[in-house]
Amino acid sequence: MELMTVSAYVREVKPLLPASAFAPARSRALWVPVHYAIIALATWALATHRVPWPLWPVVSLVIGCSMAGVTFVAHEALHGGVVRGRALIRVIGWLGFLPFVVSPQLWMAWHNRVHHNHCGQPGIDPDMYPTLEEYQTQRAARIMANYFGLGRKRITGAASLLFGFTGQSLQMLFKARKTGTLRRNLHRRAIIETAMGVSVWTAVGFLVGPLAFVFVYLLPLVVANTIVMTFIMTNHNLSPLSPINDPLVNSLSVTLPRVLEWLTLDFGFHVEHHLFPTMSTRQGRLVRQALRARFPERYQSLPLPAAIRRLHRTARVYRDDTTLIDPNTGETWPTLTPRPPPAAGASASAS
């Protein structure tokens, strides 16, 4: 199937959407105080021992869900889908990424610029797993694929869900200068923004004590990592590599029950997001309808549990653009690919 560019899709789909779809979803900024109120109340309850010991893990789960919630706000805000104005965007972005102490400066360079402009391109897209050539020649690629990649039915691959976003964020910060992701002055800003976040959680640790801190921050961070990485890995890691950035080929949208989609700010509408990154994902259904009307044979979506199961059963190394391989056994799996359009004769007979 011939690859298409983002701009080619936009030319076809944008006329099918109302102008109001491109307005910022300002009310989504209200999720930030809501989630931090939940986190603060739960932290106070644990620190003051208002909660029975057996329920502490449950409270940690609630905190972790709110940490993931503000992270989804940060992602959308730093794309410009929530508010306008550079300063306000950065403030919401910093607050939203505070649980992971991710710098807005780093995120806008790593995610907005590099990932979105080079999605699915081997050696460039920082969110893709290695090719077989990279696996064979780079020790870091082998470690990532063998020990930190969900797949091949390995229990150790769960580490990519439990700690993946924290680990990748730190890795991107440390190597941002070397890879050219950030210039010296911007890298310095990213380090300062990260240090500010670390200082906040250090202060929390002193205030609540070491034991409560485990349940107030460390365990919730694992919960937040798992929620966020569940989406991140299904977004692209079942999809082909693509020399041309074609979102309907190299991206996957995932579905959940409506209430869970609402709580995760419709983050699963990921093909839609890659076509219109500055649009709030609140409009994901409108874009999906337009894509299914215009490109029914190319649009790809799976229920999130089905996508996770497929990740678990396949490998995370690319033998070629459309084939995943386990280098240790030689076993291969096809990536997800758009189904070809039906032949004219088959279509006529079916009707």
C-alpha positions, 0 to 999 in steps of 0.5 A, spaced: 500 500 500 502 506 498 504 511 503 501 518 504 503 524 508 500 527 514 499 533 509 495 529 504 490 526 509 489 533 512 487 536 505 482 530 505 479 530 512 479 537 514 474 540 510 469 534 513 470 537 520 467 543 523 471 549 525 469 549 532 473 542 532 480 546 532 478 551 538 482 549 544 478 545 550 479 550 555 475 546 560 480 540 560 485 545 564 480 544 570 482 537 571 489 539 574 486 542 580 481 536 581 487 531 580 491 535 585 486 536 590 485 528 590 492 527 590 493 532 596 487 529 600 490 522 599 497 524 601 494 528 608 490 521 609 496 517 609 501 522 612 496 523 618 494 515 618 487 517 617 486 510 613 487 503 616 493 500 613 490 494 609 487 500 605 494 504 603 495 500 597 488 502 595 489 509 596 496 509 592 492 506 586 487 512 587 493 517 587 497 513 581 490 514 577 490 522 578 498 522 576 496 519 570 490 523 569 494 530 570 499 527 565 494 526 559 492 533 561 500 535 560 500 532 553 494 535 550 496 542 553 503 542 550 501 541 544 496 547 544 490 543 545 487 546 551 489 553 552 493 558 548 499 563 550 506 560 551 507 561 558 500 558 560 501 552 556 508 551 559 505 552 566 500 547 565 505 542 562 510 542 568 504 541 573 501 535 569 508 532 568 510 533 575 509 526 577 514 524 572 518 530 573 518 531 565 521 538 563 516 541 558 522 543 554 524 536 553 517 534 552 516 539 546 523 537 543 523 530 544 515 528 543 512 534 539 518 535 534 522 529 533 516 524 534 511 527 531 515 529 525 519 522 524 514 517 527 515 510 525 522 512 522 528 507 524 533 511 527 530 517 528 523 516 532 525 515 539 519 511 541 520 506 536 523 499 538 530 497 534 531 494 527 534 487 527 541 491 524 541 496 530 539 489 535 545 486 532 550 492 532 548 496 538 548 493 545 543 498 548 538 496 543 539 489 545 538 490 552 532 494 551 529 489 546 531 483 551 529 486 558 525 492 557 520 490 551 513 487 552 513 481 548 515 474 547 510 472 553 516 474 558 514 476 565 520 481 565 517 485 559 512 488 564 518 492 566 516 497 560 509 498 563 511 499 570 517 503 569 517 505 562 515 512 562 520 514 567 526 510 564 525 513 557 524 520 560 530 520 564 534 517 558 532 522 553 534 528 558 541 525 559 542 524 552 538 530 549 545 534 547 548 528 544 542 527 540 541 534 538 534 534 541 536 540 545 541 546 544 545 547 550 541 553 553 535 549 552 538 543 555 540 547 561 532 549 562 530 542 561 535 540 567 532 546 571 525 544 570 526 537 572 530 539 578 524 543 580 520 537 580 525 533 584 525 538 589 517 538 590 517 531 591 523 531 595 520 536 600 514 531 600 518 526 602 521 530 608 514 532 610 510 525 610 516 521 612 519 515 608 514 510 609 508 514 607 512 516 601 512 509 598 505 509 598 504 517 596 509 517 591 513 511 589 507 506 588 503 511 585 508 512 580 508 505 578 501 505 577 501 512 573 507 509 569 503 502 567 497 507 565 501 511 561 505 506 558 499 501 556 497 507 551 504 509 549 506 502 547 500 500 543 500 507 539 506 505 535 509 498 537 505 494 533 505 498 527 510 498 521 516 502 520 515 507 515 520 511 511 514 516 510 510 519 516 503 516 514 499 516 521 494 511 518 500 506 517 505 507 523 499 509 528 494 505 532 488 508 535 485 504 541 478 503 544 475 503 552 469 503 555 466 510 554 467 512 562 475 510 561 476 514 555 473 520 558 477 519 564 484 518 560 482 524 556 480 520 549 488 519 549 486 512 545 484 516 539 492 516 537 491 516 529 487 522 530 492 525 534 497 524 529 493 528 524 491 534 528 496 534 534 494 541 536 487 539 536 484 537 543 483 529 543 476 531 545 474 531 538 477 524 536 470 521 535 469 527 529 476 525 526 475 518 526 468 518 523 471 523 517 477 518 517 472 512 516 468 515 511 474 517 507 479 512 508 475 506 511 481 501 508 486 504 512 484 506 518 486 502 524 483 501 531 483 495 536 480 495 543 486 496 548 486 489 552 486 486 545 492 490 543 496 489 549 495 481 548 498 482 541 504 486 544 505 480 549 505 475 544 510 478 539 517 481 539 519 488 539 525 488 534 523 489 526 526 484 521 524 489 516 518 494 516 512 490 516 515 484 520 517 483 528 522 478 529 525 474 536 532 474 534 533 469 539 529 464 536 528 467 529 520 466 530 517 472 526 510 476 526 507 481 522 505 488 524 499 491 523 497 493 516 491 497 513 487 492 509 487 493 502 481 495 498 476 490 496 477 489 488 472 492 484 468 485 482 468 483 489 465 489 492 460 489 486 458 482 488 457 483 495 452 489 494 
